[in-house]
C-alpha cells in the first residue's frame, strides 16, 4: 500500500484568512486577472525591454495568452507543476504568465541549479514539463534535461528557448485557437519558489495569488514606484528579491518599465542604465563592491539612477555609506525571504537607520517575535531568533510534514533561522544565522546537502562545512575534511567531483581543510563554532573535551 503523501499546501487558519481579507490585503485577484487589468490600464506603455525587444503591456499579455494556447496543446492542465529554469530573458515572463493563465503551477528554479537540484525538484513536485534555454553562460541545459528525464519519469515535455534538438522548440508554441481558460481561485497556489535550504535540498514554497500580489502591491507603494520608474533587473529574475520586492512585478503594478540585463557585469549594466535612463535597481553586497570599483573608471552617464536597493546578504556599514556618494542616489536596505516576510528601510528614514538597519516589515499584520533558544522573548534590543507570521508568509512547505513540524511553532510562526535584534526605532538588524547555512553573496548553501555529497567521495571519512567571513561575498564556505585511506584530493579535484554529481557551482566549497578529527559538543554533535575559530588568525589548538585537532592543511582554490 502506498502511504498517503504529505498535504501539498497548508492554508492559513480561517479566522486569520478572513482578517486578511477584511483588512484589504487579500483582494481575491488571481494573476491572470491582474495581468489583464495592467494591459487594460497601461496599454501601449513599455512594460519590458530585453535587448532590442520592447514589449508593451498589451504585448506582454498577448505573448502569455498565445503561449498558453501552445502549452495547452502540449497537454498541460490545471493543477500540474512545471519546472521553469530560464535566465533574464523576456521568455521567462511570457512563459510564467502563460502557465498561470492555464492554472499550471511553475516551480521557479535558478539558472545556477544543476542535476542534483533540478532532478530533486522534478521528482518531488512530480513536474510534467521542464522549460529551459538551449545554452546559458557556457552551459548546455539540453544535456541537463536528458539527465533529469532519466531520473524523473513524470517529465514528459521539455521546452527549449533556442536550438531545441530533440525537444519542443519554444518558437513552435504560440497559437491562436480559442481555448476556454480555466478560472483560478485567488486563495489557491499560483506557483512555487525555492527555500534557501538548511537541511539538504531546497524546499518548495507555495505562494498563493492573494498573498503574493499583496506583497507586490505593498512593496511598490513603500518604494514609491510610478509609471516613470525604469527598473534594471540584474539579479536572477526568478529570485524573490528581483521578482517581487518590489522587483519586476512591483514595477508593473505601478505601470513602469522593466529592463532585463543578462549579466550583472558593470560594463553591461552601466550601458543599459545610460541607454534606458534607468531609475532603480537591486543588488547584493558583493555586486555593490564591484560596481563601486568599476564606477571610478567608467564614463557612462548614470545620472538617472534615483535608488539602489541592497539585500540578500550582510551589508557592511562602511560599504553602505559609499553608495550614495558614488552613484548620486538613495540607498534602501531590504531584508526578506522567499517564505514571505520582507523588510525595507523607508526612503525618508534618517541616514543612520538606512546605513545600519535592514528595515521594518511591509505590513501592520506582519507579526514578529524575537526569542531565545527556549522560544521565550528576549529583552528589548537583545539578539535572538526571528519568528514571524503574516498575510504573505507561508504556513508550511510543499509536502514536507516532518520538516514543517520543526520549521513552524505550534502557533504557526515560521522559524526564519535568522538572528536579529530590534532597534528602538522598530527596525531590524540582522546579526547572523542560526540555521546551518552559508549565505554566499545572496545564494544560500545548505551545509548538510554538500556534506552529504562529499561523504560519497572515497577519500573522505568525515566532513563538516562552515561559513567563513569574506569581504566581497559576505561569506564563503570551508569544508573541514577528515581524510579516509586515500590521499585527500586538492580543491579543484573536489570541485570536479561535485560538478559530476550535479551540484550547482555556488555550492562547491571555496576552501578545503584537512583535519585529524571533527570536534564535538557536549551532546556529541559536530562543534562548528570550534571549526570556525580555526579559521581565525590565531586558531585554537584543541576541541572541546580535549580531542586533539591537527593543524588544518589548507587547499585553497588553485
C-alpha positions as CSV (number, residue, x, y, z in Angstrom):
1,X,0.0,0.0,0.0
2,X,1.4,3.4,-1.0
3,X,1.4,5.7,2.1
4,X,-0.6,9.0,1.7
5,X,1.5,12.0,0.7
6,X,2.0,15.0,2.9
7,X,-0.5,17.7,2.1
8,X,0.8,20.0,-0.7
9,X,-0.5,23.2,0.9
10,X,-1.0,24.4,4.4
11,X,-3.7,27.1,4.4
12,X,-3.9,30.0,6.8
13,X,-6.4,29.4,9.7
14,X,-9.9,30.5,8.7
15,X,-10.1,33.4,11.2
16,X,-6.7,34.8,10.1
17,X,-7.6,34.5,6.4
18,X,-10.8,36.4,6.9
19,X,-9.0,39.1,8.8
20,X,-6.5,39.5,5.9
21,X,-9.4,39.8,3.5
22,X,-11.3,42.3,5.7
23,X,-8.1,44.4,6.0
24,X,-7.8,44.6,2.2
25,X,-4.6,42.6,2.0
26,X,-6.2,39.7,0.0
27,X,-8.4,41.0,-2.8
28,X,-9.4,37.8,-4.5
29,X,-7.5,38.7,-7.6
30,X,-5.7,35.9,-9.4
31,X,-2.6,36.6,-11.5
32,X,-4.3,36.3,-15.0
33,X,-6.9,38.9,-14.0
34,X,-4.1,41.1,-12.6
35,X,-2.1,41.0,-15.8
36,X,-5.3,41.7,-17.9
37,X,-6.0,44.7,-15.7
38,X,-2.5,46.0,-16.3
39,X,-2.8,45.6,-20.0
40,X,-6.1,47.5,-20.0
41,X,-4.8,50.3,-17.7
42,X,-1.3,50.8,-19.2
43,X,-1.9,49.6,-22.8
44,X,0.9,50.6,-25.1
45,X,3.3,51.8,-22.4
46,X,6.6,49.9,-22.4
47,X,6.5,47.0,-19.9
48,X,9.6,45.1,-20.8
49,X,12.9,45.7,-22.5
50,X,15.1,42.7,-23.4
51,X,17.9,43.5,-25.8
52,X,16.4,45.2,-28.8
53,X,12.9,43.8,-28.0
54,X,10.4,46.2,-26.4
55,X,7.1,44.8,-25.3
56,X,4.1,46.9,-24.3
57,X,1.7,45.8,-21.5
58,X,-0.7,44.6,-24.2
59,X,2.0,42.7,-25.9
60,X,3.2,41.0,-22.7
61,X,-0.4,39.8,-22.1
62,X,-0.7,38.7,-25.8
63,X,2.5,36.7,-25.6
64,X,1.4,35.0,-22.5
65,X,-2.0,34.1,-24.0
66,X,-0.7,32.7,-27.2
67,X,1.9,30.7,-25.3
68,X,-0.8,29.4,-23.0
69,X,-2.6,28.0,-26.1
70,X,0.6,26.2,-27.2
71,X,1.2,24.8,-23.7
72,X,-2.4,23.6,-23.6
73,X,-1.8,21.7,-26.9
74,X,1.2,20.1,-25.3
75,X,-1.2,18.6,-22.8
76,X,-0.5,20.8,-19.8
77,X,-3.6,21.1,-17.5
78,X,-4.6,23.0,-14.3
79,X,-3.1,21.7,-11.1
80,X,0.0,20.3,-12.8
81,X,3.5,21.5,-11.9
82,X,6.3,22.6,-14.3
83,X,9.9,23.5,-13.5
84,X,11.0,26.7,-15.3
85,X,14.7,27.5,-15.4
86,X,15.5,30.5,-17.6
87,X,17.9,33.4,-17.3
88,X,17.0,37.1,-17.5
89,X,15.2,36.9,-20.9
90,X,11.7,38.0,-21.9
91,X,10.6,34.4,-22.4
92,X,10.8,33.8,-18.7
93,X,7.9,36.2,-18.1
94,X,5.9,35.1,-21.1
95,X,6.0,31.5,-20.0
96,X,5.5,32.4,-16.3
97,X,2.3,34.2,-17.1
98,X,1.2,31.6,-19.7
99,X,1.5,28.9,-17.1
100,X,-0.5,30.9,-14.6
101,X,-3.2,31.5,-17.2
102,X,-3.6,27.7,-17.5
103,X,-3.6,27.2,-13.8
104,X,-0.4,25.2,-14.1
105,X,2.0,25.9,-11.2
106,X,5.5,26.9,-12.1
107,X,8.4,25.9,-9.9
108,X,10.9,28.7,-10.5
109,X,14.5,27.4,-10.4
110,X,17.7,29.4,-10.7
111,X,20.0,29.2,-13.8
112,X,22.8,28.0,-11.5
113,X,20.9,24.9,-10.4
114,X,22.2,21.6,-11.8
115,X,21.2,17.9,-11.9
116,X,21.1,17.3,-8.2
117,X,18.7,20.2,-7.6
118,X,16.6,20.1,-10.8
119,X,16.2,16.3,-10.6
120,X,15.0,16.6,-7.0
121,X,12.6,19.4,-7.8
122,X,11.1,17.5,-10.7
123,X,10.7,14.3,-8.7
124,X,9.3,16.0,-5.6
125,X,6.9,18.2,-7.5
126,X,6.0,15.4,-10.0
127,X,6.7,18.0,-12.7
128,X,5.2,17.2,-16.1
129,X,7.4,19.6,-18.0
130,X,10.8,21.4,-17.8
131,X,11.4,24.7,-19.5
132,X,14.9,25.7,-20.3
133,X,17.3,27.8,-22.6
134,X,19.5,25.9,-25.0
135,X,22.7,27.3,-23.5
136,X,23.5,30.0,-21.0
137,X,26.8,31.1,-19.6
138,X,28.5,28.3,-21.4
139,X,26.3,25.5,-20.0
140,X,24.2,23.2,-22.2
141,X,20.8,22.8,-20.5
142,X,19.6,20.3,-23.0
143,X,22.1,17.7,-21.7
144,X,20.9,18.5,-18.2
145,X,17.3,17.9,-19.4
146,X,18.3,14.4,-20.7
147,X,19.8,13.5,-17.4
148,X,16.8,14.9,-15.5
149,X,14.3,12.9,-17.7
150,X,16.2,9.7,-17.0
151,X,15.6,10.1,-13.3
152,X,12.3,11.9,-13.2
153,X,9.7,9.9,-15.2
154,X,6.9,12.4,-14.7
155,X,8.7,14.9,-17.0
156,X,7.0,14.2,-20.4
157,X,7.9,17.5,-22.1
158,X,11.0,19.7,-22.4
159,X,10.5,23.1,-24.0
160,X,13.7,24.9,-25.2
161,X,14.3,28.5,-25.9
162,X,16.7,28.4,-28.8
163,X,18.0,25.3,-30.6
164,X,15.8,22.5,-29.2
165,X,17.4,19.4,-30.8
166,X,15.1,16.5,-29.9
167,X,12.9,18.6,-27.6
168,X,10.0,21.0,-28.2
169,X,11.2,24.4,-29.6
170,X,9.7,27.4,-27.8
171,X,9.1,29.1,-31.2
172,X,6.6,26.4,-32.0
173,X,4.3,27.1,-29.0
174,X,2.4,30.3,-29.9
175,X,-1.1,29.5,-31.1
176,X,-4.3,31.4,-31.8
177,X,-7.1,28.8,-31.4
178,X,-9.7,29.7,-28.8
179,X,-9.3,28.0,-25.5
180,X,-11.7,28.2,-22.6
181,X,-9.3,29.3,-20.0
182,X,-9.7,27.7,-16.5
183,X,-10.6,30.0,-13.6
184,X,-8.0,30.4,-10.9
185,X,-9.1,30.9,-7.3
186,X,-7.0,33.6,-5.6
187,X,-6.6,31.7,-2.4
188,X,-5.0,28.7,-4.2
189,X,-1.3,28.1,-5.0
190,X,-0.1,30.1,-8.0
191,X,3.5,29.0,-8.1
192,X,6.4,27.6,-6.1
193,X,9.6,29.3,-5.0
194,X,12.6,27.6,-3.5
195,X,13.9,27.9,0.0
196,X,17.5,28.7,0.8
197,X,17.7,25.3,2.4
198,X,19.5,24.4,5.6
199,X,18.8,20.7,5.9
200,X,19.5,19.4,2.4
201,X,17.9,20.4,-0.9
202,X,15.8,23.5,-1.1
203,X,12.1,23.1,-0.1
204,X,9.2,24.2,-2.3
205,X,7.4,27.3,-1.1
206,X,3.8,27.6,-2.1
207,X,2.8,31.1,-3.0
208,X,-0.9,31.9,-3.5
209,X,-2.2,34.6,-5.9
210,X,-3.6,36.5,-2.9
211,X,-0.6,36.5,-0.6
212,X,2.0,37.2,-3.4
213,X,0.1,40.0,-5.1
214,X,-0.4,41.7,-1.7
215,X,3.4,41.7,-1.1
216,X,3.9,43.1,-4.6
217,X,1.3,46.0,-4.1
218,X,2.6,46.9,-0.7
219,X,6.3,46.8,-1.8
220,X,5.5,49.0,-4.8
221,X,3.9,51.6,-2.5
222,X,6.7,51.6,0.1
223,X,9.3,52.1,-2.7
224,X,7.2,54.8,-4.3
225,X,7.2,53.3,-7.8
226,X,5.4,55.1,-10.6
227,X,4.8,54.9,-14.4
228,X,8.1,56.8,-14.6
229,X,10.1,54.0,-12.9
230,X,12.6,52.2,-15.1
231,X,13.9,49.1,-13.3
232,X,17.1,47.3,-14.2
233,X,16.9,43.6,-13.3
234,X,20.5,42.3,-13.0
235,X,19.9,39.6,-10.3
236,X,18.5,36.3,-11.5
237,X,14.9,37.1,-12.3
238,X,13.4,34.1,-10.5
239,X,14.8,35.2,-7.1
240,X,12.1,36.6,-4.8
241,X,14.1,39.9,-4.4
242,X,14.1,40.9,-8.1
243,X,10.7,39.4,-8.8
244,X,8.6,41.0,-6.1
245,X,10.5,43.1,-3.6
246,X,9.3,45.2,-5.4
247,X,11.1,43.8,-8.4
248,X,9.6,43.4,-11.8
249,X,6.1,42.6,-10.6
250,X,6.1,45.7,-8.4
251,X,7.2,47.9,-11.3
252,X,4.4,46.6,-13.4
253,X,1.9,47.1,-10.6
254,X,2.7,50.8,-11.0
255,X,3.0,51.0,-14.8
256,X,6.8,51.3,-15.0
257,X,9.3,49.6,-17.3
258,X,11.5,46.6,-16.6
259,X,14.9,46.3,-18.3
260,X,16.4,42.9,-18.3
261,X,20.2,42.5,-18.0
262,X,21.6,39.1,-18.6
263,X,24.8,39.8,-16.7
264,X,25.5,41.9,-13.6
265,X,28.9,43.0,-15.0
266,X,29.3,46.7,-14.6
267,X,30.1,47.4,-18.2
268,X,26.9,45.8,-19.4
269,X,24.7,47.2,-16.6
270,X,26.1,50.7,-16.8
271,X,25.5,50.8,-20.6
272,X,21.8,49.8,-20.1
273,X,21.4,52.4,-17.3
274,X,22.6,55.1,-19.6
275,X,20.7,53.9,-22.7
276,X,17.3,53.3,-20.9
277,X,17.6,56.1,-18.3
278,X,17.2,53.5,-15.5
279,X,16.0,55.0,-12.2
280,X,16.1,52.0,-10.0
281,X,18.0,48.7,-9.5
282,X,18.6,46.0,-6.9
283,X,21.9,44.5,-5.9
284,X,23.5,42.1,-3.4
285,X,26.5,43.5,-1.4
286,X,29.2,41.7,-3.5
287,X,27.8,43.5,-6.6
288,X,27.8,46.8,-4.8
289,X,31.5,46.4,-4.2
290,X,32.2,45.5,-7.8
291,X,30.1,48.4,-9.1
292,X,31.7,50.9,-6.8
293,X,35.2,49.9,-8.0
294,X,34.1,50.0,-11.7
295,X,32.4,53.4,-11.3
296,X,35.8,55.1,-10.7
297,X,36.9,54.4,-14.2
298,X,33.5,54.3,-16.1
299,X,32.4,57.1,-18.4
300,X,28.8,56.0,-18.5
301,X,26.1,58.5,-17.6
302,X,24.3,57.1,-14.5
303,X,22.6,60.3,-13.5
304,X,19.2,58.9,-14.0
305,X,19.6,56.5,-11.0
306,X,17.5,57.5,-8.1
307,X,17.5,54.4,-5.9
308,X,19.7,51.4,-5.4
309,X,18.3,48.6,-3.2
310,X,20.7,46.2,-1.5
311,X,19.7,42.9,0.2
312,X,20.4,39.2,0.2
313,X,23.4,39.2,2.4
314,X,25.2,41.0,5.2
315,X,25.9,44.6,4.2
316,X,28.8,46.3,6.0
317,X,28.1,49.8,7.1
318,X,31.3,51.2,5.5
319,X,30.2,49.8,2.2
320,X,26.7,51.0,2.6
321,X,28.0,54.5,3.2
322,X,29.7,54.6,-0.2
323,X,26.5,54.0,-2.3
324,X,25.0,57.5,-2.2
325,X,28.2,59.5,-2.8
326,X,29.4,57.1,-5.6
327,X,26.1,56.9,-7.6
328,X,24.4,60.1,-6.5
329,X,21.2,58.3,-5.5
330,X,19.4,57.0,-2.4
331,X,20.1,53.6,-0.8
332,X,17.4,51.3,0.5
333,X,18.2,48.2,2.5
334,X,16.0,45.1,2.0
335,X,15.8,42.0,4.2
336,X,13.4,39.3,3.2
337,X,12.9,35.7,2.3
338,X,11.0,33.7,-0.3
339,X,9.0,32.2,2.5
340,X,7.3,35.6,3.0
341,X,8.4,38.3,5.4
342,X,10.1,41.3,3.7
343,X,11.5,44.4,5.4
344,X,12.5,47.7,3.9
345,X,14.2,50.8,5.2
346,X,11.9,53.6,4.2
347,X,13.0,56.3,1.7
348,X,12.6,59.1,4.3
349,X,14.3,57.3,7.1
350,X,17.3,59.1,8.7
351,X,20.6,58.2,7.2
352,X,21.7,56.3,10.3
353,X,18.7,54.0,10.0
354,X,19.3,53.3,6.3
355,X,23.0,52.6,6.8
356,X,22.8,50.5,10.0
357,X,19.5,48.5,9.8
358,X,17.7,46.2,7.4
359,X,14.4,48.0,7.8
360,X,10.9,47.1,9.1
361,X,8.1,44.8,7.8
362,X,5.8,45.6,4.9
363,X,2.6,45.0,6.8
364,X,1.0,46.1,10.1
365,X,-0.1,42.5,10.4
366,X,3.4,41.1,10.0
367,X,3.9,39.5,13.4
368,X,7.4,39.4,14.7
369,X,8.8,37.6,17.7
370,X,12.5,37.6,18.8
371,X,13.1,34.7,21.1
372,X,15.9,32.7,22.9
373,X,16.7,29.1,22.4
374,X,13.6,28.1,24.5
375,X,11.2,30.3,22.4
376,X,11.0,32.8,25.2
377,X,11.0,36.6,24.3
378,X,14.4,38.3,24.7
379,X,14.8,41.6,26.4
380,X,14.1,44.7,24.2
381,X,17.2,45.4,22.0
382,X,18.7,41.9,22.6
383,X,19.7,39.5,19.9
384,X,17.5,36.4,19.3
385,X,15.9,34.1,16.8
386,X,13.4,35.7,14.4
387,X,10.0,34.2,14.2
388,X,7.2,35.6,12.0
389,X,3.8,35.0,10.6
390,X,1.6,37.2,8.5
391,X,-0.5,37.7,5.4
392,X,2.2,36.7,2.9
393,X,4.3,34.3,5.0
394,X,3.8,30.6,4.3
395,X,2.3,28.2,6.8
396,X,4.1,25.1,5.5
397,X,6.4,23.9,2.8
398,X,5.1,21.7,0.0
399,X,4.8,18.0,1.1
400,X,7.2,18.4,4.0
401,X,5.2,17.5,7.1
402,X,8.2,16.4,9.2
403,X,10.2,19.4,8.3
404,X,7.2,21.7,8.9
405,X,6.9,20.4,12.4
406,X,10.4,21.8,13.1
407,X,10.2,24.9,10.9
408,X,7.0,26.3,12.5
409,X,5.8,26.8,16.0
410,X,2.5,25.4,17.3
411,X,1.0,28.8,16.7
412,X,2.1,29.0,13.1
413,X,5.1,31.2,13.4
414,X,7.8,30.5,10.8
415,X,11.3,30.0,12.3
416,X,13.3,32.0,9.8
417,X,16.7,30.8,11.0
418,X,17.9,34.5,11.3
419,X,19.3,36.0,14.4
420,X,18.3,39.6,14.7
421,X,17.7,42.5,17.2
422,X,15.0,45.1,17.2
423,X,16.2,48.7,17.5
424,X,14.4,51.4,19.4
425,X,13.1,52.8,16.1
426,X,11.4,49.5,15.3
427,X,13.9,48.4,12.7
428,X,15.6,45.0,12.4
429,X,19.3,44.5,12.5
430,X,20.3,41.1,11.1
431,X,23.1,39.7,13.3
432,X,23.6,36.3,11.6
433,X,22.2,32.9,11.0
434,X,21.1,30.2,13.4
435,X,20.5,27.7,10.7
436,X,23.4,25.6,9.3
437,X,23.6,27.7,6.1
438,X,26.1,29.7,4.3
439,X,25.0,33.0,2.6
440,X,27.4,33.2,-0.3
441,X,26.7,36.6,-2.0
442,X,22.9,36.1,-1.6
443,X,22.9,32.4,-2.7
444,X,22.1,30.1,0.2
445,X,24.1,27.0,0.6
446,X,22.8,24.2,2.9
447,X,25.9,22.7,4.6
448,X,24.2,19.3,5.1
449,X,23.5,18.9,1.4
450,X,27.1,19.5,0.4
451,X,28.4,17.4,3.3
452,X,26.2,14.5,2.1
453,X,27.7,14.7,-1.4
454,X,31.3,14.8,-0.1
455,X,30.8,11.8,2.1
456,X,30.4,9.7,-1.0
457,X,34.0,10.6,-2.0
458,X,36.3,7.6,-1.3
459,X,39.0,9.9,0.2
460,X,36.5,11.5,2.7
461,X,35.9,9.7,6.1
462,X,34.0,12.6,7.6
463,X,33.3,16.3,6.8
464,X,31.8,19.4,8.2
465,X,31.2,22.6,6.2
466,X,31.2,26.1,7.9
467,X,30.9,29.7,6.8
468,X,34.0,31.9,6.8
469,X,33.8,35.7,6.5
470,X,34.5,37.2,3.2
471,X,34.7,41.0,2.4
472,X,33.3,40.5,-1.1
473,X,30.6,37.8,-0.8
474,X,29.8,38.2,2.9
475,X,30.5,34.5,3.5
476,X,32.3,31.7,1.7
477,X,32.3,28.0,2.5
478,X,35.1,25.9,4.0
479,X,35.0,22.1,4.2
480,X,36.8,20.5,7.1
481,X,37.6,17.0,5.9
482,X,38.8,14.0,7.8
483,X,40.7,12.0,5.2
484,X,40.0,8.4,4.6
485,X,42.5,5.8,3.5
486,X,43.1,7.6,0.2
487,X,45.0,10.9,0.0
488,X,42.8,13.9,0.2
489,X,42.3,15.5,-3.2
490,X,43.0,19.1,-3.9
491,X,40.3,21.6,-4.1
492,X,40.0,21.6,-7.9
493,X,39.6,17.8,-7.8
494,X,36.9,18.1,-5.2
495,X,35.1,20.7,-7.3
496,X,35.2,18.5,-10.4
497,X,33.8,15.6,-8.3
498,X,30.9,17.7,-7.0
499,X,30.1,19.0,-10.5
500,X,30.0,15.4,-11.8
501,X,27.4,14.7,-9.0
502,X,25.3,17.5,-10.5
503,X,25.8,20.1,-7.7
504,X,25.4,23.8,-8.5
505,X,28.7,25.7,-8.8
506,X,28.0,28.2,-6.0
507,X,27.6,25.2,-3.5
508,X,31.2,23.9,-4.2
509,X,33.4,24.7,-1.1
510,X,35.7,27.6,-1.6
511,X,38.3,26.1,0.7
512,X,39.3,22.6,1.8
513,X,40.9,21.9,5.2
514,X,42.3,18.5,6.2
515,X,41.7,17.8,9.9
516,X,42.5,14.8,12.1
517,X,39.0,14.6,13.6
518,X,36.0,16.8,13.9
519,X,35.5,18.5,17.3
520,X,32.3,17.5,19.2
521,X,30.0,19.4,21.6
522,X,28.9,18.0,24.9
523,X,26.0,16.2,23.3
524,X,28.1,14.7,20.6
525,X,27.3,16.9,17.7
526,X,30.0,18.4,15.5
527,X,31.2,21.7,17.1
528,X,31.1,24.0,14.1
529,X,31.8,27.0,16.3
530,X,35.2,25.5,17.1
531,X,35.8,24.8,13.4
532,X,35.0,28.5,12.6
533,X,37.5,29.6,15.3
534,X,40.2,27.5,13.5
535,X,39.8,29.9,10.6
536,X,40.7,32.9,12.7
537,X,44.2,34.3,12.6
538,X,45.0,32.5,15.9
539,X,43.5,29.0,15.6
540,X,42.7,27.1,18.7
541,X,44.8,24.0,19.4
542,X,42.2,21.6,20.6
543,X,38.5,20.9,20.5
544,X,36.1,20.5,23.4
545,X,36.7,17.5,25.6
546,X,40.4,17.6,24.9
547,X,40.1,15.9,21.4
548,X,43.3,16.9,19.6
549,X,43.0,18.8,16.4
550,X,45.8,18.6,14.0
551,X,46.7,21.9,12.4
552,X,44.5,22.2,9.4
553,X,46.1,21.8,6.0
554,X,44.6,24.3,3.6
555,X,43.7,23.5,-0.1
556,X,42.6,26.9,-1.5
557,X,41.3,27.4,-4.9
558,X,44.1,26.9,-7.5
